[in-house]
Amino acid sequence: MREGYVYERGRLGQTKEEIAEHQGSYAMKKEIKRLQFAQEKYSNGETAMQVFEDYIVPDGFYLLDEPESSLSPENQMKLAEIINQAARFLDCQFVIATHSPFLLGALSGTIYNLDRDGLQTCAWTELENVQLLERFFHERQDAFRK
């Protein structure tokens, strides 16, 4: 927690001297306690969403490995919107490894199916895990019509 706080101070433009002066201060201790409370208050998924919302900066390049892993389907859709807007309006680039049909279907971009030989693109609906889910829900469609 402390290292992340110090890193963030530097990212916000403070010099090493200013950070060193601030370390161990009452203000720093108070802020770390606030951050700890926030971490304990929110679920892992809510904390992840907060990170995605707070740390995306213009012209950023992001490598995300299954960012959906702690997110509800609703938050996966929100994350897709955050990513789409960052790419469109902030000129950010994202490389994302995911199995989430929500992200795959909602993100604008190119999908590379790494299960195929070579480097091939495809539509999200052509992916095996998405087709598996489609079959699962199709076979149980009557349960939705009760």
CORRA-V402423 format. One record per helix or strand. SS is the DSSP state (alpha for helix, beta for strand). FROM is the first residue (numbers start at 1). LEN is the number of residues. If there is no record, write none. Layout:
ss=SS from=FROM len=LEN
ss=SS from=FROM len=LEN
This chain:
ss=alpha from=2 len=10
ss=alpha from=16 len=7
ss=alpha from=26 len=16
ss=alpha from=44 len=12
ss=beta from=61 len=5
ss=alpha from=73 len=17
ss=beta from=93 len=5
ss=alpha from=101 len=6
ss=beta from=112 len=1
ss=beta from=121 len=1
ss=alpha from=124 len=3
ss=alpha from=128 len=12
ss=alpha from=141 len=4
